[in-house]
Amino acid sequence: MPKHRLLYLSRADVEAVGVPMPEIIDALAEAFRQHGEGKVEMPPKPGVHSRPDAFIHAMPCYIPGPEAIGVKWVAGYPDNPQRGLPYISGLVVLNDADTGLPLAVMDCTWITAKRTGAATAVAARYLARPDSQTVGILGCGVQGRSNLEALAVLFPIQRVMAYDRTLENALRFADDVDDKWGIEVTVVEEPRQAVSGCDIVVTAGPILRQPHATIQAGWLEPGAFASLVDFDSYWGRAALAEADKFCTDDIPQLEHYQHVGYFQDIPPVYASLGELVTGQKPGRQSPAERTMTANLGLALDDMATAPIVYRRAVERKIGRWLPL
């Protein structure tokens, strides 16, 4: 047997490991606590871009608590669904913190979906009303599903208002949600119907450098919380300006995006998620506050999740060992 080897986990392997969402939420909460304490090393992700609104990013991170270190190489190509391909694809490389040797290479599709939903849930714990019951989902793809799954872990979700530019996607989403979680879903024809009257709103369409700014001022209710998974693509400037607290998961990363042309019309950032988790800044302070977070999708999220996948895969003998 070779002295050094790594574990390869395909997309099917990662899904078969089946790390439950509550465990991912807890792992991210601890990672953001360390982030807020200044212990995480995570440079803003560099990227290359071969097509309009497409990206391929390198996302390195080190979290000292779980000794999680590695990088995700991830692509987002918005035209892929029309080709029968996933919008998000890529690989996670997990390294050994003592030697630097790679421990595993794994498909990132499932990890990206689950950890992004978990990050929204961690933010919502501090920014949403605890009694939030109605969720608006704009963009009924992978992220719409995973964000709802994570929110349902922490909140008494009773009803979902689902909007997608393609009606078939919204109808399929409604069927899936009913089958998996038994939550009532109303498919709506206008985006405002998935914003007004909702306690929590998640926008999960493609990430665009130039926002289509569909959501207007007055749509988001006082007391509501919004998670911007698609950056500010769905949000008009006046609608963003109504936020009493506008937060993000990582301020240096958001500033990097601003430098390259995104987030040109957002209000001042109130706090990072790490600052909220550590109590350096208070989250929601009144039932009437409108709160928002720009959920950028961090390497921290991946490095909090990948070691759990790796350990479970080794325990269950899932995957294929390859020599180095």
Buried (B, 14 or more C-beta within 10 A) or exposed (E): EEEEBBBBBBBEBBBBBEBEBEBBBBBBBBBBBBBBBEBBEBEBBEBEEEEEBBBBBBBBBBBEBBEBBBBBBBBBBBEBBEEEEBBBBBBBBBBBBEEEEBBBBBBBBBBBBBBBBBBBBBBBBBBBBEEBEBBBBBBBBBBBBBBBBBBBBBBEBEBBBBBBEEEEBBBBBBEBBEEEBEBEBBBBEEBBBBBBBBBBBBBBBBBBBEBBBBBBEEBBBEBBBBBBBBBBBBBBBEBBEBBBBBBBBBBEBBEBBEEEEBBEBBBEBBBBBBBBBBEEBEBBEEEEBBBBBBBBBBBBBBBBBBBBBBBBBBEEEBBEEEEE
